Amino acid sequence: MERKILIISLFVFVVCNSLFALQVLPNFTLEDANGKKVKSSELVGQAPVLIDFWATFCSPCMKELPELSKLQTKYDTLINVVCISVDKPRAVAKAKAIVKSKKFSFTTLFDCNKEVQNLFNIKSIPRTIIFDKNGNMVYDHTGYTKGDEVHLEEQLIKLLNKNVGSDSLEVNEQKIILEEKNIIDDNEKENIKENKGGQE
């Protein structure tokens, strides 16, 4: 009886611990397309991070990647899009070739040993997760159908607009970029104009 209780308690602990771990960006290191090692801690701190798990054999993934590249290009330094390939070692060369030929603007990392995939408990792809600049998870979505990128962009805009309450130089510069892209809340536009006037 005591052994059964111990097993159940251990199971609950593991499940709860896994759920908690998903709430923040975990520590990991992967190589990019040039063989450079990239740490997850380097991805946060300046801007929200969108992480997407994909593979060359996944048709929805291949349809989603161009849309994610468009988001990275559109929002530039305001967001950090990181697409993690979970292709097996023999398919990594193919994945790199696709990324290079398509000239995707996002960062591509390779998890051929599935260490990070298991860390995130990824069972299906594509899987798209957004973390704020502090590494806290704010959005999680599995799969892709045409139009999902619209909802994804809405989530990013919502997250970016949360920063506009700050008066720091960094955030004020972001406010100006957001206004120029016509994605900032209307009630912030007057504050931006005032900040612009003070800088001139």
CORURTA-V16134 format. One record per residue. N is the residue number from 0. RES is the residue in one letter. NEAR is the number of other C-alpha atoms within 12 Angstrom. D_LAST is the distance of its C-alpha to the last C-alpha in whole Angstrom. Layout:
# CORURTA-V16134
((N	RES	NEAR	D_LAST) (N	RES	NEAR	D_LAST))
This chain:
# CORURTA-V16134
((0	M	7	75) (1	E	8	73) (2	R	9	72) (3	K	10	71) (4	I	11	69) (5	L	12	67) (6	I	13	67) (7	I	14	65) (8	S	14	63) (9	L	14	62) (10	F	14	61) (11	V	14	59) (12	F	14	57) (13	V	14	56) (14	V	15	55) (15	C	14	53) (16	N	15	52) (17	S	18	51) (18	L	16	49) (19	F	16	47) (20	A	19	46) (21	L	28	45) (22	Q	22	42) (23	V	28	40) (24	L	33	39) (25	P	29	42) (26	N	20	42) (27	F	24	43) (28	T	24	43) (29	L	32	43) (30	E	26	43) (31	D	27	41) (32	A	29	42) (33	N	17	41) (34	G	15	44) (35	K	14	41) (36	K	18	41) (37	V	24	39) (38	K	19	39) (39	S	29	38) (40	S	21	36) (41	E	23	34) (42	L	33	33) (43	V	30	31) (44	G	19	29) (45	Q	22	25) (46	A	31	26) (47	P	39	29) (48	V	44	32) (49	L	44	34) (50	I	44	38) (51	D	45	40) (52	F	45	44) (53	W	42	45) (54	A	39	48) (55	T	31	49) (56	F	20	53) (57	C	22	51) (58	S	16	50) (59	P	24	48) (60	C	33	46) (61	M	30	45) (62	K	23	44) (63	E	34	41) (64	L	43	40) (65	P	25	38) (66	E	31	37) (67	L	40	35) (68	S	30	34) (69	K	23	32) (70	L	32	31) (71	Q	30	29) (72	T	21	28) (73	K	25	26) (74	Y	31	25) (75	D	23	24) (76	T	23	23) (77	L	35	23) (78	I	38	27) (79	N	38	30) (80	V	42	33) (81	V	40	36) (82	C	46	39) (83	I	46	42) (84	S	44	45) (85	V	37	49) (86	D	29	51) (87	K	21	54) (88	P	18	54) (89	R	13	56) (90	A	20	53) (91	V	29	50) (92	A	21	50) (93	K	20	50) (94	A	35	47) (95	K	31	45) (96	A	17	46) (97	I	22	45) (98	V	31	42) (99	K	18	41) (100	S	12	43) (101	K	17	40) (102	K	18	37) (103	F	28	36) (104	S	27	33) (105	F	34	34) (106	T	35	35) (107	T	40	39) (108	L	39	41) (109	F	41	45) (110	D	35	47) (111	C	26	51) (112	N	21	53) (113	K	26	51) (114	E	22	50) (115	V	30	47) (116	Q	33	49) (117	N	19	51) (118	L	22	49) (119	F	32	47) (120	N	19	50) (121	I	26	49) (122	K	17	52) (123	S	22	51) (124	I	33	48) (125	P	35	46) (126	R	34	44) (127	T	36	41) (128	I	36	39) (129	I	42	36) (130	F	37	34) (131	D	35	31) (132	K	29	29) (133	N	24	32) (134	G	30	35) (135	N	25	36) (136	M	29	38) (137	V	27	36) (138	Y	30	38) (139	D	26	41) (140	H	25	43) (141	T	24	46) (142	G	27	47) (143	Y	29	45) (144	T	20	46) (145	K	17	44) (146	G	14	41) (147	D	24	41) (148	E	25	37) (149	V	18	36) (150	H	20	37) (151	L	32	35) (152	E	26	32) (153	E	19	32) (154	Q	30	33) (155	L	37	30) (156	I	30	28) (157	K	22	29) (158	L	32	29) (159	L	37	25) (160	N	31	24) (161	K	22	26) (162	N	30	23) (163	V	31	21) (164	G	22	22) (165	S	18	20) (166	D	17	17) (167	S	13	17) (168	L	18	14) (169	E	18	17) (170	V	23	18) (171	N	29	14) (172	E	24	14) (173	Q	33	17) (174	K	38	16) (175	I	30	14) (176	I	25	16) (177	L	33	19) (178	E	27	17) (179	E	17	17) (180	K	17	21) (181	N	17	22) (182	I	28	23) (183	I	30	22) (184	D	25	23) (185	D	16	22) (186	N	15	22) (187	E	26	19) (188	K	24	17) (189	E	16	16) (190	N	23	15) (191	I	30	13) (192	K	20	11) (193	E	16	10) (194	N	21	9) (195	K	18	6) (196	G	11	5) (197	G	11	6) (198	Q	12	4) (199	E	7	0))
